[in-house]
Amino acid sequence: MWDLNDVTETEYKGDCCRVVFDDGTSGDVDFSQYLDRGPVFAPLHDLSFFQQARIEGGTISWPNGADIAPDLSEQVEQTGQTVNPPAQHRAKDRA
């Protein structure tokens, strides 16, 4: 049986998000790995849309229905260190 943790907080931080789970685990997650996983994630390339992330059903979702699997907690280590160092995937948004 899976013991998945719910997201309780998320905060945008540059190229990643700080994520806190209901068990106190927290860390920075780079979402660039999701950006090219199909058309539902394409709008996340737009920084203003990406920042509209919200917590829904214990995971992170966006207004267009895109969401991240509830096993997101497995990507964040107990130490709170960055998992998957931030990529420069939104360089065009900074121009």
TORTORGU-734297 format. One record per residue (C-alpha): residue number from 1; residue in one letter; x, z, y. Coordinates in steps of 0.02 Angstrom, whole numbers, plus 50000, padded with zeros to 5 digits. Layout:
// residues N
<node NUM; 'A'; <X; Z; Y>>,
...
***
This chain:
// residues 95
<node 1; 'M'; <50000; 50000; 50000>>,
<node 2; 'W'; <50063; 49956; 50173>>,
<node 3; 'D'; <50094; 50090; 50303>>,
<node 4; 'L'; <50082; 49987; 50461>>,
<node 5; 'N'; <50096; 50066; 50632>>,
<node 6; 'D'; <49985; 50023; 50779>>,
<node 7; 'V'; <50057; 49972; 50946>>,
<node 8; 'T'; <50011; 50103; 51077>>,
<node 9; 'E'; <50110; 50038; 51227>>,
<node 10; 'T'; <50193; 49878; 51281>>,
<node 11; 'E'; <50292; 49840; 51437>>,
<node 12; 'Y'; <50366; 49674; 51490>>,
<node 13; 'K'; <50556; 49686; 51514>>,
<node 14; 'G'; <50641; 49523; 51560>>,
<node 15; 'D'; <50651; 49415; 51405>>,
<node 16; 'C'; <50574; 49544; 51290>>,
<node 17; 'C'; <50443; 49680; 51280>>,
<node 18; 'R'; <50466; 49866; 51255>>,
<node 19; 'V'; <50347; 49914; 51115>>,
<node 20; 'V'; <50295; 50091; 51065>>,
<node 21; 'F'; <50204; 50128; 50902>>,
<node 22; 'D'; <50088; 50270; 50853>>,
<node 23; 'D'; <50225; 50354; 50752>>,
<node 24; 'G'; <50340; 50363; 50904>>,
<node 25; 'T'; <50451; 50218; 50850>>,
<node 26; 'S'; <50497; 50109; 50997>>,
<node 27; 'G'; <50611; 49966; 51039>>,
<node 28; 'D'; <50632; 49801; 51127>>,
<node 29; 'V'; <50564; 49649; 51039>>,
<node 30; 'D'; <50612; 49470; 51078>>,
<node 31; 'F'; <50457; 49361; 51055>>,
<node 32; 'S'; <50550; 49195; 51067>>,
<node 33; 'Q'; <50540; 49177; 50878>>,
<node 34; 'Y'; <50351; 49155; 50895>>,
<node 35; 'L'; <50349; 49027; 51036>>,
<node 36; 'D'; <50362; 48872; 50927>>,
<node 37; 'R'; <50250; 48930; 50784>>,
<node 38; 'G'; <50105; 48818; 50827>>,
<node 39; 'P'; <49995; 48769; 50972>>,
<node 40; 'V'; <49915; 48941; 50994>>,
<node 41; 'F'; <50085; 49010; 51047>>,
<node 42; 'A'; <50132; 48865; 51164>>,
<node 43; 'P'; <50054; 48949; 51318>>,
<node 44; 'L'; <50175; 49095; 51295>>,
<node 45; 'H'; <50313; 48983; 51365>>,
<node 46; 'D'; <50230; 49012; 51535>>,
<node 47; 'L'; <50297; 49178; 51597>>,
<node 48; 'S'; <50138; 49224; 51691>>,
<node 49; 'F'; <50035; 49196; 51533>>,
<node 50; 'F'; <50161; 49290; 51425>>,
<node 51; 'Q'; <50145; 49440; 51540>>,
<node 52; 'Q'; <49957; 49447; 51505>>,
<node 53; 'A'; <49994; 49527; 51337>>,
<node 54; 'R'; <49877; 49668; 51289>>,
<node 55; 'I'; <49853; 49786; 51144>>,
<node 56; 'E'; <49710; 49739; 51032>>,
<node 57; 'G'; <49679; 49800; 50855>>,
<node 58; 'G'; <49845; 49892; 50853>>,
<node 59; 'T'; <49949; 49738; 50890>>,
<node 60; 'I'; <49995; 49629; 51039>>,
<node 61; 'S'; <49880; 49486; 51086>>,
<node 62; 'W'; <49851; 49362; 51227>>,
<node 63; 'P'; <49692; 49294; 51309>>,
<node 64; 'N'; <49696; 49132; 51209>>,
<node 65; 'G'; <49684; 49223; 51042>>,
<node 66; 'A'; <49869; 49221; 50998>>,
<node 67; 'D'; <49926; 49383; 50919>>,
<node 68; 'I'; <50075; 49453; 50828>>,
<node 69; 'A'; <50057; 49512; 50648>>,
<node 70; 'P'; <50029; 49699; 50628>>,
<node 71; 'D'; <50193; 49714; 50533>>,
<node 72; 'L'; <50282; 49704; 50702>>,
<node 73; 'S'; <50337; 49885; 50677>>,
<node 74; 'E'; <50455; 49827; 50540>>,
<node 75; 'Q'; <50554; 49731; 50672>>,
<node 76; 'V'; <50586; 49885; 50777>>,
<node 77; 'E'; <50715; 50008; 50717>>,
<node 78; 'Q'; <50697; 50196; 50736>>,
<node 79; 'T'; <50845; 50201; 50853>>,
<node 80; 'G'; <50749; 50101; 50983>>,
<node 81; 'Q'; <50887; 49972; 50996>>,
<node 82; 'T'; <50847; 49792; 51034>>,
<node 83; 'V'; <50793; 49693; 50883>>,
<node 84; 'N'; <50836; 49506; 50892>>,
<node 85; 'P'; <50936; 49504; 51055>>,
<node 86; 'P'; <50837; 49420; 51195>>,
<node 87; 'A'; <50853; 49232; 51201>>,
<node 88; 'Q'; <50851; 49129; 51359>>,
<node 89; 'H'; <50691; 49043; 51301>>,
<node 90; 'R'; <50602; 49045; 51468>>,
<node 91; 'A'; <50742; 48980; 51579>>,
<node 92; 'K'; <50626; 48847; 51650>>,
<node 93; 'D'; <50513; 48987; 51716>>,
<node 94; 'R'; <50655; 49062; 51814>>,
<node 95; 'A'; <50701; 48902; 51903>>,
***
